[in-house]
Amino acid sequence: MDVLTDVMQTLRVRSHLYGRAEFTAPWGISVPREPGHAGFFVISRGSCWLETDGLENPAPLAGGDFVFFPHGGPYRLRDALDSPVTAVEEIESVEDSRGRVCTAGGGGAPTSAVWGCFEFEDGGRNPLIESLPPVIHLTAEAGPSVQWLQSTLQFVTSEISSGLPGAETVANRLTDILFVHAIRAHISGCAAHGCRANGWLRALADPKIGGALRLIHQTPQNDWTVDSLARAVAMSRSAFAAKFTTLVGESPLRYVTAWRMCKATDMLLRGDPISVIARTVGYDTDAAFGKAFKKHVGLAPGEFRRRSRETAVSHSCPDVQAAPRTGRRAAERAPAS
């Protein structure tokens, strides 16, 4: 198994669609950052402008465009750069025959979108997610790398607008697939157009450091040291440690521990026995694993698993404007990132 596949298989994401947005010019909305969630939207009709910290200049959006915020925003959308902006929490939503719809604007040219978010069960503490840029903008004209993404987008927007029985369930399942397609399209686009990958993705492409990452992922149970990793990729200890830290963003041993805990988190959520998890990620005893896990995550393994199960039963992906304490009620009012 390659490293990228290994990391993607440990990603546990809850997908949620909020419904449709129907805006008429002039209109504008402002969406705050929501940590631990990756907001997204699809422009299904019309056009608008996107402003966010991840872009030097406002970006024009058109029908078929997909915009993804791996780190939760913030961002602004509006039909024209001089249109006034309203905070997203002030926009009311209603139910119609095709589900929830948010409306705003002055009655001019229409723009339609489908909104949703991906919630990370680990809060987004994953090397792949952390290496992604603040915003990913994919268009229908981006080339072969987005062929499958565009097909999925069409299915999602069709289902959410259909009003057919079970449409929400189908659309949410399609949204799970959308997440994978979006990341693959971004990576493929970078490879095809020579854009510079960031952090972990850049490290993965490096012959030496990428080789070390493959070793760590293939055998996390090994008693890895900086010396042993450096020897395995034919580098001096000092040169390896410096290059690994520069590209990955943390030291080799910190990465080893972080990946072990990421793997352990996935196994805990799958229901694997703690004794099996401990040995799989390189700890001789359950106690040693428990101590390391609690230091890294903040909870003992058993407590983490119990709380995660409770959350999975009761939680729905919150809407961007909702503070953690406002919960479901606010999420039912407006779209989100």
C-alpha positions in Angstrom: 0.0 0.0 0.0 1.4 3.5 -0.9 1.6 6.2 1.8 -1.1 8.4 0.3 -3.6 5.5 0.3 -2.5 4.5 3.8 -3.2 8.1 5.1 -6.5 8.4 3.3 -7.8 5.2 4.7 -7.3 6.6 8.3 -9.3 9.7 7.5 -12.7 9.4 9.2 -15.0 12.0 7.8 -18.7 12.8 8.4 -20.3 14.4 5.4 -23.3 16.6 5.6 -25.3 18.6 3.0 -27.1 21.7 4.2 -29.2 22.2 1.1 -29.5 24.8 -1.6 -28.7 28.5 -1.6 -30.7 30.7 -4.0 -29.3 34.3 -4.1 -30.3 37.2 -6.4 -28.2 40.3 -7.0 -27.1 42.2 -5.2 -26.1 39.7 -2.5 -23.1 38.9 -0.3 -22.4 36.5 2.6 -19.5 36.2 5.1 -18.7 32.8 6.5 -16.3 32.5 9.6 -13.7 29.8 10.1 -14.9 26.5 11.6 -11.9 24.4 12.9 -12.1 20.7 12.4 -14.5 21.0 9.5 -13.9 21.4 5.8 -16.6 23.5 4.2 -17.5 23.2 0.5 -20.0 24.4 -2.0 -20.8 23.8 -5.6 -22.0 26.7 -7.9 -24.8 25.1 -9.8 -26.0 28.3 -11.6 -24.9 31.8 -12.2 -21.6 33.4 -11.0 -20.1 35.2 -8.1 -16.8 36.3 -6.5 -14.9 34.4 -3.8 -12.6 36.3 -1.3 -10.6 34.3 1.3 -7.3 34.4 3.1 -6.0 31.7 0.8 -6.2 33.9 -2.3 -4.3 37.0 -3.1 -7.1 38.4 -5.2 -10.9 37.8 -5.5 -11.6 34.7 -7.6 -14.5 34.6 -10.1 -16.7 31.5 -9.8 -19.1 30.1 -12.4 -21.5 27.2 -12.7 -19.9 23.9 -12.2 -17.1 25.2 -9.9 -16.3 23.4 -6.7 -14.7 25.2 -3.8 -13.3 23.3 -0.8 -11.9 24.8 2.4 -9.8 22.0 4.1 -9.2 24.1 7.2 -12.6 25.6 7.6 -12.5 29.0 6.0 -13.1 31.9 6.5 -14.4 33.3 3.2 -16.8 35.7 1.6 -19.1 35.3 -1.5 -20.9 38.0 -3.4 -22.3 38.7 -6.8 -20.1 41.8 -7.3 -17.1 43.1 -5.4 -19.0 46.2 -4.3 -22.1 44.4 -3.0 -22.8 44.5 0.8 -22.0 41.4 2.8 -24.3 39.8 5.4 -23.1 37.4 8.1 -24.2 33.9 7.2 -25.9 33.4 10.6 -28.3 36.2 9.7 -29.6 34.4 6.6 -32.8 32.4 7.2 -33.6 29.1 5.6 -36.9 27.5 4.8 -38.2 24.1 3.7 -39.7 23.7 0.2 -40.7 20.6 -1.8 -37.0 19.9 -2.6 -35.6 20.4 0.9 -34.0 23.2 2.8 -33.2 26.4 0.8 -31.5 29.6 1.9 -32.5 32.8 0.1 -31.1 36.3 0.0 -30.6 39.3 -2.3 -32.4 42.0 -4.1 -34.2 40.2 -6.9 -31.6 40.6 -9.7 -29.5 38.0 -11.5 -29.7 34.6 -9.8 -26.9 32.4 -8.4 -27.6 29.0 -7.0 -25.3 26.8 -4.9 -25.3 23.6 -2.9 -23.6 23.8 0.5 -22.1 21.3 2.9 -19.2 20.3 5.1 -16.9 17.5 6.0 -16.3 17.0 9.7 -13.1 15.2 10.7 -13.4 12.9 13.7 -9.8 13.6 14.7 -10.3 17.3 14.3 -8.3 17.4 11.0 -5.0 16.2 12.7 -3.9 14.3 9.7 -0.8 14.8 7.6 -2.7 14.9 4.3 -5.3 17.4 5.5 -2.6 19.6 7.2 -0.7 19.7 3.9 -3.6 21.0 1.9 -3.9 24.7 1.0 -6.5 27.0 2.7 -8.7 26.8 -0.4 -9.0 24.4 -3.3 -10.9 25.8 -6.4 -11.7 23.2 -9.1 -13.4 24.1 -12.3 -15.0 22.1 -15.1 -12.3 23.3 -17.4 -9.4 22.0 -15.2 -8.9 18.9 -17.4 -9.0 15.1 -17.1 -8.1 15.3 -13.4 -11.6 16.5 -12.5 -13.6 14.3 -14.8 -14.9 12.1 -12.0 -15.3 15.0 -9.6 -17.5 16.8 -12.1 -19.7 13.7 -12.5 -20.1 13.4 -8.8 -20.9 17.1 -8.5 -23.7 16.7 -11.1 -25.1 13.8 -9.2 -25.0 15.7 -5.9 -26.7 18.8 -7.2 -29.3 16.7 -9.1 -30.2 14.7 -6.0 -30.4 17.6 -3.6 -32.7 19.4 -6.0 -34.9 16.5 -7.0 -37.3 16.3 -4.1 -37.5 12.5 -4.5 -37.9 10.2 -1.6 -34.5 9.4 -0.1 -32.7 12.2 -1.9 -31.0 13.5 1.2 -29.6 10.1 2.0 -28.3 9.5 -1.6 -26.8 13.0 -1.7 -25.0 12.5 1.6 -23.5 9.2 0.4 -22.4 10.9 -2.8 -20.8 13.6 -0.7 -18.6 11.0 0.9 -17.2 10.1 -2.5 -16.9 13.8 -3.4 -14.4 14.3 -0.6 -12.0 11.7 -2.1 -12.5 13.0 -5.6 -11.7 16.5 -4.5 -8.4 15.6 -2.9 -7.4 13.4 -5.8 -8.2 16.1 -8.3 -6.1 18.6 -6.3 -3.1 16.3 -6.2 -3.5 15.3 -9.9 -3.8 19.0 -10.8 -0.6 19.9 -9.0 1.3 17.1 -10.7 0.0 18.0 -14.1 0.6 21.7 -13.9 3.7 21.7 -11.8 2.3 23.7 -8.9 4.3 23.4 -5.7 2.9 21.0 -3.2 3.0 22.0 0.5 4.4 20.3 3.5 3.7 16.6 3.7 2.7 16.2 0.0 6.0 17.9 -1.0 7.9 15.6 1.4 6.2 12.5 -0.1 7.5 13.5 -3.6 11.1 13.8 -2.4 13.1 10.6 -3.2 14.8 10.4 0.2 12.3 11.8 2.6 9.4 10.1 0.7 11.3 6.8 1.2 11.6 7.4 4.9 7.8 8.1 5.1 7.1 4.9 3.3 9.2 3.0 5.8 7.4 4.6 8.7 4.0 3.9 7.3 4.8 0.3 6.3 6.2 -0.7 9.6 5.1 1.8 12.4 5.8 -0.9 15.0 9.5 -0.7 14.3 11.7 0.9 16.9 12.6 3.7 14.6 15.4 6.2 15.4 16.7 9.1 13.5 19.9 7.1 12.8 18.0 4.0 11.5 15.8 6.1 9.2 18.8 8.0 7.9 20.7 4.8 7.2 17.7 3.3 5.4 17.6 6.2 2.9 21.4 6.6 2.6 21.7 10.0 4.3 23.8 11.3 7.1 21.9 11.7 10.4 22.2 15.5 10.5 21.3 16.0 6.8 18.3 13.7 7.1 17.0 15.2 10.3 17.2 18.7 8.9 15.7 17.9 5.5 12.9 15.8 7.1 12.0 18.6 9.5 12.0 21.3 6.8 9.8 19.3 4.4 7.4 17.6 6.8 7.2 20.4 9.3 8.2 18.3 12.3 11.1 16.1 13.4 11.3 12.4 12.3 10.5 11.0 15.7 7.6 13.4 16.3 6.2 12.2 13.0 6.7 8.6 13.9 4.7 9.2 17.1 2.0 11.3 15.3 1.5 8.6 12.7 1.3 5.8 15.3 -1.4 7.8 17.1 -3.2 8.5 13.9 -3.2 4.7 13.1 -4.2 3.9 16.7 -7.1 6.4 16.5 -8.4 4.7 13.3 -8.1 1.2 14.9 -9.9 2.4 18.1 -12.8 3.8 16.0 -13.0 0.5 14.1 -13.3 -1.3 17.5 -10.0 -3.2 17.5 -8.8 -4.5 20.9 -6.4 -2.2 22.7 -3.8 -4.9 23.1 -3.8 -5.5 19.3 -3.6 -1.7 18.6 -0.6 -1.3 21.1 1.4 -4.0 19.3 0.5 -2.8 15.8 1.8 0.7 16.5 5.0 -0.4 18.3 4.3 -0.5 22.1 5.3 -3.6 24.2 2.5 -3.1 26.7 -1.0 -1.7 26.9 0.1 0.6 29.6 2.9 2.1 27.6 0.5 2.6 24.6 -2.1 4.2 26.9 0.3 6.6 28.3 1.6 7.7 24.9 -1.9 8.0 23.5 -3.2 10.1 26.4 -0.2 12.4 26.1 -0.8 12.9 22.4 -4.6 13.0 22.2 -5.5 14.1 25.7 -7.7 11.1 26.5 -7.0 7.5 27.5 -7.7 5.1 24.6 -10.9 3.6 26.2 -12.3 7.0 27.0 -11.5 8.3 23.5 -13.4 5.3 22.0 -16.4 5.8 24.3 -16.7 9.5 23.6 -16.3 9.0 19.9 -19.2 6.4 19.9 -21.4 8.8 21.8 -20.6 11.6 19.4 -21.3 9.5 16.4 -24.8 8.7 17.7 -25.7 12.2 18.7 -23.7 14.6 16.5 -24.5 16.2 13.1 -22.0 18.4 11.3 -22.5 21.9 12.7 -23.1 25.0 10.7 -20.4 27.6 10.4 -22.0 30.3 12.3 -22.7 28.1 15.3 -20.4 28.3 18.3 -19.8 24.8 19.8 -22.5 25.4 22.4 -25.3 26.4 20.0 -25.5 22.9 18.4 -28.2 21.6 16.1 -30.7 24.4 16.4 -28.4 26.9 14.7 -27.3 24.4 12.2 -30.9 24.2 10.9 -31.0 27.9 10.0 -28.3 28.5 7.4 -25.6 27.1 5.1 -22.1 26.5 6.4 -18.5 25.9 5.7 
